[in-house]
Amino acid sequence: MHRVNNIIMNIFKLKYTDKNQAVYDLIAKNILVPQEEDGYIFGEGVQAVVEIGLIILAQPTFDEKGNELIPAIIADGYHYDVMSTEMYDFGNNLVVPKNPKHAFAGYPITEEYIPTDNL
């Protein structure tokens, strides 16, 4: 939890099975609001939604001819980060990454909000 101009900002690190499950949940929670022509807008209190997507843990290796020798190692799940003045119950989709791949500008990656009741 962080204060910006005396407003509390909550940062959520999320992991879903796939992108469809993530978008469905973000819409259901009114974090993303579908628009007829322009995709989505943010719901009330939402400052940012960052689609992290798939996370590569180890890059693939190739031989000199471009043939893949060792495939990439991909972390389980499809990932999003959300910043909002609102609180949400993400259940098991809320995660505490050991090596975060994203931080919001002005918010140290090691100090981002982690709801202790969900650990």
Buried (B, 14 or more C-beta within 10 A) or exposed (E): EBEEEEEEBBBBBBBBEEBEEBBEBBBEBBBBBEEEEEEBEBBEBBBEBBEBEEBEEEEEEEEEEEEEEEEEEEBEBBBBBBBBEBEBEBEEBBBEBEEBBBBBEEBEEEEBBBBEEBE
